[in-house]
Amino acid sequence: MKVSVWDTYVLREDGKQMHFDIVVPSSLTDEITIFNFGKSYLKDKSFGTKDLTSKECKFCHIEHASDEIISTINKNGFYIIEIENCN
């Protein structure tokens, strides 16, 4: 499966900047849906964050997904790769 990777940076309320990728099927291009996936992910965090908009989330590239990513996308519609200050 080819997937699109959306590079995302969101400011936490404690001043730290989160960095994570939102991974979706490459056929999904609706930014609102992709941003809503990111917002859904942020709701589960134990800390508050600023809003997620097109300023914080940009299309980066397309790649082939691993079996783990494909499985999660098939279940949830998206996959998150946590990179920095996500916990």
N, CA, C and O atoms as CSV, one atom per row, in Angstrom:
chain,resi,resn,atom,element,x,y,z
A,1,MET,N,N,0.848,-1.179,0.000
A,1,MET,CA,C,0.000,0.000,0.000
A,1,MET,C,C,0.890,1.238,0.000
A,1,MET,O,O,1.839,1.340,0.778
A,2,LYS,N,N,0.568,2.172,-0.884
A,2,LYS,CA,C,1.257,3.456,-0.861
A,2,LYS,C,C,0.526,4.377,0.115
A,2,LYS,O,O,-0.703,4.429,0.142
A,3,VAL,N,N,1.303,5.097,0.906
A,3,VAL,CA,C,0.734,6.002,1.905
A,3,VAL,C,C,1.343,7.396,1.764
A,3,VAL,O,O,2.472,7.559,1.299
A,4,SER,N,N,0.577,8.378,2.172
A,4,SER,CA,C,1.049,9.761,2.244
A,4,SER,C,C,1.456,10.051,3.673
A,4,SER,O,O,0.769,9.667,4.619
A,5,VAL,N,N,2.573,10.730,3.821
A,5,VAL,CA,C,3.080,11.106,5.133
A,5,VAL,C,C,2.924,12.622,5.272
A,5,VAL,O,O,3.397,13.391,4.436
A,6,TRP,N,N,2.254,13.028,6.341
A,6,TRP,CA,C,2.014,14.442,6.627
A,6,TRP,C,C,2.832,14.832,7.851
A,6,TRP,O,O,2.566,14.374,8.962
A,7,ASP,N,N,3.815,15.672,7.637
A,7,ASP,CA,C,4.735,16.128,8.680
A,7,ASP,C,C,4.013,17.160,9.547
A,7,ASP,O,O,3.516,18.165,9.040
A,8,THR,N,N,3.959,16.905,10.859
A,8,THR,CA,C,3.126,17.714,11.745
A,8,THR,C,C,3.901,18.194,12.966
A,8,THR,O,O,4.593,17.418,13.625
A,9,TYR,N,N,3.774,19.473,13.253
A,9,TYR,CA,C,4.377,20.101,14.429
A,9,TYR,C,C,3.270,20.838,15.170
A,9,TYR,O,O,2.567,21.658,14.580
A,10,VAL,N,N,3.113,20.552,16.458
A,10,VAL,CA,C,2.086,21.195,17.271
A,10,VAL,C,C,2.715,21.650,18.579
A,10,VAL,O,O,3.457,20.903,19.217
A,11,LEU,N,N,2.412,22.877,18.969
A,11,LEU,CA,C,2.937,23.417,20.219
A,11,LEU,C,C,2.120,22.890,21.392
A,11,LEU,O,O,0.894,22.999,21.416
A,12,ARG,N,N,2.824,22.318,22.363
A,12,ARG,CA,C,2.169,21.879,23.595
A,12,ARG,C,C,1.975,23.077,24.511
A,12,ARG,O,O,2.663,24.089,24.375
A,13,GLU,N,N,1.036,22.962,25.446
A,13,GLU,CA,C,0.785,24.061,26.384
A,13,GLU,C,C,1.966,24.330,27.306
A,13,GLU,O,O,2.072,25.419,27.871
A,14,ASP,N,N,2.868,23.339,27.468
A,14,ASP,CA,C,4.049,23.556,28.300
A,14,ASP,C,C,5.202,24.190,27.511
A,14,ASP,O,O,6.310,24.330,28.029
A,15,GLY,N,N,4.936,24.570,26.259
A,15,GLY,CA,C,5.932,25.252,25.443
A,15,GLY,C,C,6.773,24.344,24.570
A,15,GLY,O,O,7.490,24.829,23.695
A,16,LYS,N,N,6.706,23.033,24.786
A,16,LYS,CA,C,7.463,22.095,23.952
A,16,LYS,C,C,6.747,21.920,22.613
A,16,LYS,O,O,5.522,22.010,22.532
A,17,GLN,N,N,7.522,21.672,21.583
A,17,GLN,CA,C,6.939,21.431,20.268
A,17,GLN,C,C,6.909,19.939,19.981
A,17,GLN,O,O,7.941,19.268,19.994
A,18,MET,N,N,5.712,19.432,19.721
A,18,MET,CA,C,5.543,18.037,19.328
A,18,MET,C,C,5.845,17.907,17.850
A,18,MET,O,O,5.561,18.812,17.066
A,19,HIS,N,N,6.421,16.782,17.472
A,19,HIS,CA,C,6.637,16.466,16.067
A,19,HIS,C,C,6.170,15.036,15.850
A,19,HIS,O,O,6.650,14.109,16.503
A,20,PHE,N,N,5.236,14.866,14.935
A,20,PHE,CA,C,4.757,13.533,14.588
A,20,PHE,C,C,4.301,13.533,13.140
A,20,PHE,O,O,4.045,14.587,12.557
A,21,ASP,N,N,4.201,12.347,12.569
A,21,ASP,CA,C,3.704,12.198,11.205
A,21,ASP,C,C,2.339,11.534,11.241
A,21,ASP,O,O,2.105,10.592,11.999
A,22,ILE,N,N,1.448,12.041,10.410
A,22,ILE,CA,C,0.152,11.412,10.184
A,22,ILE,C,C,0.281,10.655,8.868
A,22,ILE,O,O,0.598,11.248,7.837
A,23,VAL,N,N,0.039,9.357,8.900
A,23,VAL,CA,C,0.185,8.514,7.718
A,23,VAL,C,C,-1.199,8.038,7.294
A,23,VAL,O,O,-1.948,7.478,8.095
A,24,VAL,N,N,-1.530,8.267,6.024
A,24,VAL,CA,C,-2.849,7.914,5.493
A,24,VAL,C,C,-2.675,7.264,4.119
A,24,VAL,O,O,-1.618,7.404,3.504
A,25,PRO,N,N,-3.702,6.551,3.627
A,25,PRO,CA,C,-3.601,6.019,2.272
A,25,PRO,C,C,-3.322,7.150,1.280
A,25,PRO,O,O,-3.853,8.250,1.432
A,26,SER,N,N,-2.504,6.890,0.280
A,26,SER,CA,C,-2.155,7.951,-0.674
A,26,SER,C,C,-3.371,8.456,-1.450
A,26,SER,O,O,-3.344,9.559,-1.995
A,27,SER,N,N,-4.423,7.664,-1.502
A,27,SER,CA,C,-5.644,8.092,-2.191
A,27,SER,C,C,-6.434,9.139,-1.402
A,27,SER,O,O,-7.300,9.813,-1.959
A,28,LEU,N,N,-6.136,9.276,-0.106
A,28,LEU,CA,C,-6.823,10.261,0.738
A,28,LEU,C,C,-6.104,11.604,0.621
A,28,LEU,O,O,-4.941,11.735,1.003
A,29,THR,N,N,-6.811,12.595,0.089
A,29,THR,CA,C,-6.202,13.913,-0.111
A,29,THR,C,C,-6.954,15.027,0.604
A,29,THR,O,O,-6.524,16.180,0.572
A,30,ASP,N,N,-8.068,14.702,1.248
A,30,ASP,CA,C,-8.865,15.721,1.925
A,30,ASP,C,C,-8.161,16.176,3.205
A,30,ASP,O,O,-8.071,15.422,4.175
A,31,GLU,N,N,-7.665,17.412,3.198
A,31,GLU,CA,C,-6.902,17.928,4.333
A,31,GLU,C,C,-7.710,17.963,5.622
A,31,GLU,O,O,-7.166,17.686,6.691
A,32,ILE,N,N,-8.974,18.293,5.550
A,32,ILE,CA,C,-9.816,18.360,6.757
A,32,ILE,C,C,-9.844,16.996,7.444
A,32,ILE,O,O,-9.698,16.912,8.664
A,33,THR,N,N,-10.028,15.943,6.675
A,33,THR,CA,C,-10.044,14.589,7.236
A,33,THR,C,C,-8.707,14.262,7.879
A,33,THR,O,O,-8.664,13.704,8.976
A,34,ILE,N,N,-7.618,14.603,7.206
A,34,ILE,CA,C,-6.282,14.326,7.730
A,34,ILE,C,C,-6.038,15.118,9.013
A,34,ILE,O,O,-5.517,14.571,9.985
A,35,PHE,N,N,-6.407,16.394,9.025
A,35,PHE,CA,C,-6.256,17.213,10.235
A,35,PHE,C,C,-7.092,16.630,11.372
A,35,PHE,O,O,-6.656,16.627,12.523
A,36,ASN,N,N,-8.286,16.140,11.058
A,36,ASN,CA,C,-9.137,15.548,12.097
A,36,ASN,C,C,-8.515,14.279,12.673
A,36,ASN,O,O,-8.684,13.998,13.860
A,37,PHE,N,N,-7.801,13.513,11.859
A,37,PHE,CA,C,-7.067,12.358,12.388
A,37,PHE,C,C,-6.028,12.833,13.405
A,37,PHE,O,O,-5.885,12.244,14.476
A,38,GLY,N,N,-5.308,13.896,13.062
A,38,GLY,CA,C,-4.316,14.451,13.986
A,38,GLY,C,C,-4.952,14.954,15.266
A,38,GLY,O,O,-4.418,14.740,16.354
A,39,LYS,N,N,-6.082,15.618,15.145
A,39,LYS,CA,C,-6.786,16.131,16.332
A,39,LYS,C,C,-7.274,14.982,17.205
A,39,LYS,O,O,-7.235,15.073,18.432
A,40,SER,N,N,-7.731,13.909,16.584
A,40,SER,CA,C,-8.161,12.725,17.335
A,40,SER,C,C,-6.992,12.142,18.123
A,40,SER,O,O,-7.144,11.772,19.287
A,41,TYR,N,N,-5.844,12.064,17.496
A,41,TYR,CA,C,-4.639,11.589,18.176
A,41,TYR,C,C,-4.291,12.490,19.360
A,41,TYR,O,O,-3.951,11.997,20.435
A,42,LEU,N,N,-4.374,13.791,19.172
A,42,LEU,CA,C,-4.008,14.740,20.236
A,42,LEU,C,C,-4.964,14.676,21.426
A,42,LEU,O,O,-4.554,14.936,22.557
A,43,LYS,N,N,-6.223,14.338,21.189
A,43,LYS,CA,C,-7.204,14.254,22.283
A,43,LYS,C,C,-6.822,13.209,23.327
A,43,LYS,O,O,-7.193,13.328,24.495
A,44,ASP,N,N,-6.092,12.201,22.912
A,44,ASP,CA,C,-5.709,11.118,23.829
A,44,ASP,C,C,-4.473,11.441,24.660
A,44,ASP,O,O,-4.065,10.636,25.496
A,45,LYS,N,N,-3.878,12.601,24.443
A,45,LYS,CA,C,-2.672,12.980,25.176
A,45,LYS,C,C,-3.035,13.505,26.565
A,45,LYS,O,O,-4.120,14.052,26.761
A,46,SER,N,N,-2.134,13.341,27.515
A,46,SER,CA,C,-2.381,13.783,28.890
A,46,SER,C,C,-2.085,15.261,29.084
A,46,SER,O,O,-2.234,15.777,30.192
A,47,PHE,N,N,-1.675,15.943,28.044
A,47,PHE,CA,C,-1.353,17.371,28.103
A,47,PHE,C,C,-2.115,18.091,26.996
A,47,PHE,O,O,-2.526,17.476,26.012
A,48,GLY,N,N,-2.299,19.380,27.164
A,48,GLY,CA,C,-2.995,20.175,26.165
A,48,GLY,C,C,-2.060,20.621,25.055
A,48,GLY,O,O,-0.843,20.692,25.231
A,49,THR,N,N,-2.657,20.919,23.902
A,49,THR,CA,C,-1.888,21.403,22.762
A,49,THR,C,C,-2.634,22.548,22.095
A,49,THR,O,O,-3.831,22.742,22.305
A,50,LYS,N,N,-1.912,23.286,21.302
A,50,LYS,CA,C,-2.535,24.308,20.459
A,50,LYS,C,C,-3.266,23.595,19.329
A,50,LYS,O,O,-3.182,22.374,19.195
A,51,ASP,N,N,-3.985,24.368,18.516
A,51,ASP,CA,C,-4.774,23.787,17.432
A,51,ASP,C,C,-3.889,23.221,16.325
A,51,ASP,O,O,-2.747,23.648,16.157
A,52,LEU,N,N,-4.402,22.290,15.594
A,52,LEU,CA,C,-3.716,21.707,14.447
A,52,LEU,C,C,-4.369,22.249,13.187
A,52,LEU,O,O,-5.556,22.020,12.954
A,53,THR,N,N,-3.602,22.968,12.371
A,53,THR,CA,C,-4.113,23.558,11.131
A,53,THR,C,C,-3.121,23.281,9.997
A,53,THR,O,O,-2.145,22.553,10.181
A,54,SER,N,N,-3.374,23.857,8.848
A,54,SER,CA,C,-2.474,23.681,7.708
A,54,SER,C,C,-1.100,24.290,7.960
A,54,SER,O,O,-0.136,23.932,7.281
A,55,LYS,N,N,-0.991,25.208,8.927
A,55,LYS,CA,C,0.316,25.759,9.288
A,55,LYS,C,C,1.173,24.714,9.986
A,55,LYS,O,O,2.396,24.726,9.849
A,56,GLU,N,N,0.552,23.819,10.726
A,56,GLU,CA,C,1.267,22.817,11.521
A,56,GLU,C,C,1.414,21.474,10.811
A,56,GLU,O,O,2.240,20.654,11.210
A,57,CYS,N,N,0.633,21.244,9.778
A,57,CYS,CA,C,0.576,19.929,9.144
A,57,CYS,C,C,0.684,20.083,7.636
A,57,CYS,O,O,-0.172,20.701,7.002
A,58,LYS,N,N,1.756,19.512,7.057
A,58,LYS,CA,C,2.006,19.647,5.623
A,58,LYS,C,C,2.309,18.281,5.013
A,58,LYS,O,O,2.955,17.431,5.626
A,59,PHE,N,N,1.821,18.100,3.791
A,59,PHE,CA,C,2.167,16.891,3.051
A,59,PHE,C,C,3.674,16.848,2.869
A,59,PHE,O,O,4.296,17.854,2.528
A,60,CYS,N,N,4.262,15.670,3.099
A,60,CYS,CA,C,5.716,15.519,2.994
A,60,CYS,C,C,6.100,14.631,1.803
A,60,CYS,O,O,6.816,15.075,0.906
A,61,HIS,N,N,5.626,13.378,1.793
A,61,HIS,CA,C,6.009,12.455,0.730
A,61,HIS,C,C,5.104,11.228,0.723
A,61,HIS,O,O,4.276,11.036,1.614
A,62,ILE,N,N,5.287,10.397,-0.316
A,62,ILE,CA,C,4.573,9.124,-0.431
A,62,ILE,C,C,5.603,8.008,-0.312
A,62,ILE,O,O,6.706,8.104,-0.849
A,63,GLU,N,N,5.223,6.941,0.406
A,63,GLU,CA,C,6.115,5.790,0.556
A,63,GLU,C,C,5.285,4.521,0.627
A,63,GLU,O,O,4.057,4.581,0.694
A,64,HIS,N,N,5.949,3.373,0.612
A,64,HIS,CA,C,5.278,2.085,0.790
A,64,HIS,C,C,5.195,1.801,2.287
A,64,HIS,O,O,6.165,1.995,3.020
A,65,ALA,N,N,4.037,1.343,2.727
A,65,ALA,CA,C,3.791,1.115,4.153
A,65,ALA,C,C,4.191,-0.298,4.568
A,65,ALA,O,O,4.133,-1.244,3.783
A,66,SER,N,N,4.601,-0.404,5.836
A,66,SER,CA,C,4.873,-1.716,6.427
A,66,SER,C,C,3.548,-2.410,6.751
A,66,SER,O,O,2.489,-1.783,6.720
A,67,ASP,N,N,3.615,-3.694,7.057
A,67,ASP,CA,C,2.411,-4.453,7.420
A,67,ASP,C,C,1.742,-3.870,8.660
A,67,ASP,O,O,0.514,-3.818,8.730
A,68,GLU,N,N,2.533,-3.429,9.640
A,68,GLU,CA,C,1.975,-2.836,10.865
A,68,GLU,C,C,1.184,-1.568,10.549
A,68,GLU,O,O,0.084,-1.373,11.064
A,69,ILE,N,N,1.741,-0.718,9.710
A,69,ILE,CA,C,1.068,0.529,9.340
A,69,ILE,C,C,-0.207,0.231,8.567
A,69,ILE,O,O,-1.246,0.837,8.827
A,70,ILE,N,N,-0.137,-0.695,7.621
A,70,ILE,CA,C,-1.320,-1.065,6.836
A,70,ILE,C,C,-2.427,-1.590,7.745
A,70,ILE,O,O,-3.591,-1.223,7.585
A,71,SER,N,N,-2.070,-2.440,8.686
A,71,SER,CA,C,-3.056,-3.004,9.613
A,71,SER,C,C,-3.749,-1.908,10.421
A,71,SER,O,O,-4.970,-1.922,10.578
A,72,THR,N,N,-2.967,-0.961,10.930
A,72,THR,CA,C,-3.545,0.134,11.729
A,72,THR,C,C,-4.401,1.048,10.867
A,72,THR,O,O,-5.468,1.481,11.301
A,73,ILE,N,N,-3.953,1.349,9.655
A,73,ILE,CA,C,-4.750,2.184,8.750
A,73,ILE,C,C,-6.060,1.487,8.417
A,73,ILE,O,O,-7.107,2.133,8.390
A,74,ASN,N,N,-6.025,0.191,8.165
A,74,ASN,CA,C,-7.263,-0.549,7.868
A,74,ASN,C,C,-8.228,-0.517,9.040
A,74,ASN,O,O,-9.443,-0.544,8.843
A,75,LYS,N,N,-7.705,-0.460,10.255
A,75,LYS,CA,C,-8.545,-0.433,11.459
A,75,LYS,C,C,-9.025,0.978,11.791
A,75,LYS,O,O,-10.206,1.177,12.076
A,76,ASN,N,N,-8.104,1.979,11.755
A,76,ASN,CA,C,-8.406,3.329,12.241
A,76,ASN,C,C,-8.502,4.398,11.158
A,76,ASN,O,O,-9.002,5.494,11.410
A,77,GLY,N,N,-8.031,4.089,9.967
A,77,GLY,CA,C,-8.030,5.077,8.892
A,77,GLY,C,C,-6.728,5.856,8.783
A,77,GLY,O,O,-6.484,6.519,7.775
A,78,PHE,N,N,-5.887,5.780,9.819
A,78,PHE,CA,C,-4.624,6.513,9.825
A,78,PHE,C,C,-3.642,5.835,10.767
A,78,PHE,O,O,-4.002,4.935,11.526
A,79,TYR,N,N,-2.394,6.284,10.702
A,79,TYR,CA,C,-1.332,5.788,11.575
A,79,TYR,C,C,-0.502,6.988,12.000
A,79,TYR,O,O,-0.288,7.904,11.205
A,80,ILE,N,N,-0.037,6.996,13.234
A,80,ILE,CA,C,0.801,8.094,13.750
A,80,ILE,C,C,2.203,7.576,14.019
A,80,ILE,O,O,2.388,6.543,14.663
A,81,ILE,N,N,3.182,8.308,13.519
A,81,ILE,CA,C,4.581,8.043,13.861
A,81,ILE,C,C,5.022,9.156,14.803
A,81,ILE,O,O,5.156,10.308,14.391
A,82,GLU,N,N,5.247,8.807,16.074
A,82,GLU,CA,C,5.684,9.790,17.056
A,82,GLU,C,C,7.185,10.036,16.905
A,82,GLU,O,O,7.977,9.094,16.903
A,83,ILE,N,N,7.565,11.292,16.781
A,83,ILE,CA,C,8.973,11.628,16.541
A,83,ILE,C,C,9.602,12.366,17.708
A,83,ILE,O,O,10.685,11.991,18.159
A,84,GLU,N,N,8.942,13.418,18.215
A,84,GLU,CA,C,9.561,14.210,19.275
A,84,GLU,C,C,8.503,14.830,20.197
A,84,GLU,O,O,7.500,15.369,19.729
A,85,ASN,N,N,8.739,14.746,21.505
A,85,ASN,CA,C,7.898,15.354,22.541
A,85,ASN,C,C,6.431,14.939,22.451
A,85,ASN,O,O,5.533,15.758,22.645
A,86,CYS,N,N,6.201,13.680,22.158
A,86,CYS,CA,C,4.835,13.179,22.023
A,86,CYS,C,C,4.302,12.532,23.297
A,86,CYS,O,O,3.126,12.174,23.368
A,87,ASN,N,N,5.157,12.385,24.294
A,87,ASN,CA,C,4.728,11.761,25.545
A,87,ASN,C,C,5.120,12.618,26.724
A,87,ASN,O,O,4.844,12.258,27.868
